Amino acid sequence: MKTVEVDWVGVEERLPHEGAAVLGAVTCRYPDGEDVWLVLPMHFRRIHPDESTGAEIRNVFIDADDVLRKPYGGGTEEQVTHWAEYPCLPGTAVRQIVGDEVRSAIAAARRD
């Protein structure tokens, strides 16, 4: 097994590019009052339309369940303190391969 290092970026340093799929370090509080800090997959939107009100929400992280989280210090109960890009696929320098190249890329990675 190969180790992957993750470079975390603080939300106060900079935010991801529009539409970026990232890992987010999320802080929140469980209903029993216990503080939590965990990693979740999500994507980032510079402008996200609120379908219920029509308002535009700026700079928001969205998880697979469509939960919206603002950068730390923002106005949501759960906030993102840091973010990181997904690692590259095994044996490659890319995060996505589509089409005919998939099988050969997997075969090459399995040989390594």
N, C-alpha and C positions, 0 to 999 in steps of 0.2 A: 504494500500500500504506500502510495506517495503522499507526502504532506503538502498541503496548500496553505500558504500564508494569506491572510486577509488584511488588506489595508483599509482601516476604518477612517472615515472622514467625518469630522464634527460638523453638524448642521450650521454652526456659526461660521465655519470656514468657507463652505460653499455647499450648494445644493446640486443634485444630479441634473442631467439634461432632461428635457421634456420626453416623457414616455419611457425613461430608463427603468429596466427591471433591476431591482437592487435587493439586498438584505438590509433590513432596518433594525437597529437596536431600539427597542420600544420600552418606555417606562410607563408604569401604571400602578394602580392600587387595587388589589383584590377586594371583594365586598367585605371581607373580615378585617380590612384595614392594613393588611400586609403589603409592603411595597414590593414590586417586581420589576425586573429588567430582563428582557428576553429578545431573541432574534427571530424575525419573521420575514418571509419573502413578500415583496410588494413592488409596486411601480409608482413612479413619481409623475405628477402633473403640475405644470406651472399654473394652468387655469383649468378648473373642473366645474362644469355646470351642476348646480343643485337642482335636480329634476323636480323636487317638490315646491321650490320657491322661484326657480329661474335665476337665482343669484349666482354669481361666479365666485368660487372658492379658489383662492390663490395659494400656490406652494403647498401641496398636500400629497401625502403618501397614502396609497390605497392598497389594501390587502386583497386576497382572493375572495373574501366574503364581502367585499365592497365597504369595509370599515375605513373611514377617513381619519387620518392622523396628521396633525400639524407638526412642524419642526418644534423642538424643545422651546418652551416659553410661549407657544401658541395657545389657541383657545380650545383645545380638545382635552378630554380626560386622559387619553393615552397619547403620548407624544414620542416622536422619534428624536433620539439624542445624536445618533451617528448612523451612517449608511456605508455600504460597501458594494462594489460591483460583484456580480457572480464570478466565480473562477472560470477559466477557460476549460473547454471540454478536454478530457484526458488525451495527452499526446498532441494537442493542437495549440494554436495561438488565437482561437476564436471561441465564441460563446454559443454559436448556432451554426448548424450545417443542415441544408435542406436539399432533398432530391437524390440524384444518383450517387453523390459522393458519400452519403451516410454509411452505407455498408462497408466501403473500403476504409473509411476513417475509423469505424468501430473495430474492424479487423486489425488495423495497424496499432491501435491503442491496446488491444488485447495481447498483441505480441510483445509489447514493451515490458 
